[in-house]
Amino acid sequence: MKTSLPLLLSLAAGAAQAAPSVAITEWMYRGGVGEFVEFTNVGNQAIDLAGWSFDDESRLPGVLDLSAFGTLAAGESVLITEADAAVFRSDWNLSSTVKVIGNYTNNLGNGDEINLFDAAGTLVDRLTYDRSVVTSDVSGRPGSSAVLGANQVSGWVLSAVGDSEGSWRSAAGTIGSPGSTQFASPVPEPGTYALMLAGGALVGALARRRRP
């Protein structure tokens, strides 16, 4: 069966439109001007967070509305914090382009759970940690991409100034890297990605045709 290049391009474009994924990528339950949780779009498409929400161990969708984040671009990280958003940005020296929802009162504890729900109330990601994991004045972050979305806190590590995440010390003296993560690699433009996939498929098709 002969496969045309236009069809290969069409198939490749469809493959490039895989469903996006939003994951918990950092948290600090106490420290500095206030605790925070970071969510990152680790997928390859933008996603609208309208109707999405956060809750702790009560596991109830809708407790903290995340709609104010709007559209989350591929690779973009956003933050929720108990501090005022402007105060948090100032403490961590964050750009005004980093989206922060502040003044939430559903605080985390030393031994708690972070739950992220989509607009339908479906659990998207969960991270459960006990009292042995102390993220006071220093944030917790994934030790590898393998633990993203796996709810395996044993695979998380504590941040350190100058680590692989590029963590730094805030004005208040706490350590972390809120607003960015090493696991959000740049994603090729859809057109470029589609051509890359199509090229690979075309080479494979030609190789099969040349077999005796």
N, C-alpha and C positions, 0 to 999 in steps of 0.2 A: 504493500500500500504506500503510495507516494504522499508525503506530507509537505504541504506548501509552507513557505516562509511566513506568509501572513497568518496562517493558522498557528504556527509555532509562536509567533509574537503575541497572538491573542491568548494562547495558553499560558505563556510566560507572564503576561500582564495579570492574568487571574491569580497565578501563584504568588505574585508580588503583593496581592491584596489580602494577605493572611490576617486573621483577626488579631487586633492589638491586645497587649497584655499590660496591666498595671500592677506593680508589685511594691511591697513595703521594702524600702532600701536603707533606712536608718532610723534610729530612735534613741532618745535620752529621756528617762523618766523624771530626772530631777537635776537641776544645775543652772547656774548663771541667772539669766533673766526669766528662765522658764523652760519647762520640758518641751519636746517637739517630736513629731513623727514625720518622716519623709516618704512620699509615694512617687514612683517614677514610671513613666510609660516606657517599658523596655521592648515594646513591639515596634512595628515598622509603619504604623499609621497613626494619625491623630485620632483622639477619642474625646467625645463630649462627656464631661463629668456631671452634667445636669442630672440631679436626682440621686447621685452617688452619696454614700455616707460612711461615717466612721463610728465605731463603738468599741468599748473595751470588753471585759469578760462577760458582761451581760448578753452580748451577742445579738443586740437588737438593731435591725436596719433602721435608718432614719434618725438616729440620736443626734449626730452632728452632720448637718447638711454640707456637702462639698460642692454644691452647684456654683458657688462663687468662683471656683477655679476656672470655669468655662471649658474651653477646648485645650486638651493637653497634647502638645506636639510630641512626635516620636523622639524619645531621648530626654524629654523635659521632666524635671523634678519639681514637686510642689511640697509645701510644708503646712502643717497645722501646729499651733503652739498655744500654751496658756497665756503667754505674754501678749501685750499689744503688738500688732504686726509691725508698726514703725519702730518700736523699741527693739524688737527682735532683729529686724534688719540692721539697725544701727549697731547692736552688740556684736553681730557676726559680720558686719561690713558687707552686707549683701546688696546687690543692685536692685533698683526698684522694679526691674523686670522679673525678678524671682517672685512667684505667686505665694503669698502667705495668708492663711486664715488664722487670725489671732483671737485671744480672749475666750477660748473654749474652757469650760469648767468640768468636763467629763475626764478628770485627771487620771493618769496612769499611776500605778503603785509599784512598789518593789516586789515584783511577782504579780504579773497581770497578763493581759492579752490585748493584741491589736487586731481589729477586724475591719476589713474594707469590703463594702457592699456596692453593687452596681445599682442602677435605677430601678431594676426589678426586685431589689432586695436579695439578690443572689450573692452569696459569699464569693468574693474574688480572690482575697488573700487573707491569711491569718498567721500571726506569730504569737506563740505562747512562750512565756519565760517565767522561771521561778526565782526565788530569792537568791539563788547562787549566781545569777547573772546581774551584776551591779552596774547599771549605766547611770551612775550619779557623777556629774561633772565631766563625764566622758561618754560619748555616744557608742552604741553598738552598730555594727555594719556587717554585711555579708562577707564571709571569708572567701567565697567563690561564687560564681554564677549558678553553681549546682544547687545552692540552698535557697535561691529565690523562689518563693511560692511553695516551698516544701515544708514549712513550719518545723524546721529543724534548727532550733536556737543553738545547739551544740556546734553548728557550723558557722556561727557568727563570731566576730572578734571585736575587741575594744579598739577604738580609734587612737592613733598616736600622731603627734605633730610630724608632718612630712612623710606619712605612710603612703602606701600605693594609692590611696584614695585622695591624697593631697590635703589631708586634714590640717587644721590650724587651730590656734588658741583664740577664743573670742575675747572681747574687751573685759568680760566678767571672769575670764580665766578658765572657761570650759573648753573641751577639745572635741572637734567633730568636723564634718564637711557638709553642713546642711545646704541644700539647693543643687547638689551635683553628685554624681556617682560614676565610678569607673565602669559600671556594667551597662551604661547607656551609650553604646558605641554609635558613632555616626552611621546613619542608614543611607544607602545610595538613593538617589532620586528615582522615583518609580519608573521613568522611562529608561534610565540607565540600567536599573536592575532587570527590567524586562528584556532588554537587549542582551544582557549577560546570560540570562537563563535561556533565551532563544538561541544564542550562539552555541551554548553547550548542547542543547537539544539537537541543533542542526548538525554539529560535528558527530554526535552519536548516531543520527539517522544516516549520514553519509557513510560512516564506518560500517553500519549494518548492511548497507546496499553493496559495499565493496567485498563483503565476505563471499568466498567461492561457494 
